[in-house]
Amino acid sequence: MKVIFTNGCFDVIHRGHIELLKYAKSLGDRLVVGLNSDNSIKKNKGPERPINNQADRIAVLESLVFVDDIIIFEEDTPINLIKQINPDIIVKGGDYEKENIVGSDICEVRIFGYIDGYSTTKTIKDTLDRR
């Protein structure tokens, strides 16, 4: 069984997230999503985040046919989770470079091309600008 891993906040799900998850699942048999906890998002993104709490983010991800497992992590990076899961491939979005991806020394890394115009930060900004 080929295990694929990706991780992130998945705070405000948008098309870029969906396409990345669909691509990741196409690479193997099981897709495991490492999900930043609410506390780790606050630490990394600031006090105004997450927009959607951990339970809601899990519910949305669980509804997607390409996601097999969701594991919450509290740390700044998912390195301990990656070591525990020992995936065959790690998938990250196009805003990352392979050599800077946590776990690139453990297994193969694939970069999913960035979809212009889709990011959580942009979605939040655009929503606030409409007020």
SULTAUR-V497289 format. One record per backbone hydrogen bond with DSSP energy under -0.5 kcal/mol. CO is the residue of the C=O (numbers start at 1). NH is the residue of the N-H. Records with the same first field share a line. If there is no record, write none. Layout:
CO->NH / NH
This chain:
1->3
2->29 / 30
3->88 / 89
4->32
5->91
6->34
8->36
11->13
14->17 / 18
15->19
16->20
17->21
18->22
19->23
20->24
21->25
22->26
23->27
24->27
25->28
30->4 / 32
31->33 / 68 / 69
32->6 / 34
33->35 / 71
34->8 / 36
35->73
37->41
38->42
39->43
40->44
41->45 / 46
42->46
46->49
53->57
54->58
55->59
56->60
57->61
58->62
59->63
60->63
61->64
64->67
66->68
69->33
71->35
73->37
78->82
79->83
80->84
81->85
82->86
88->108
89->5
90->110
92->112
93->96
97->100
98->101
101->104
103->106 / 107
108->90
110->92 / 112
111->113
112->94
114->116
115->118
117->119
119->123
120->124
121->125
122->126
123->127
124->128
125->129
126->130
127->130
128->131
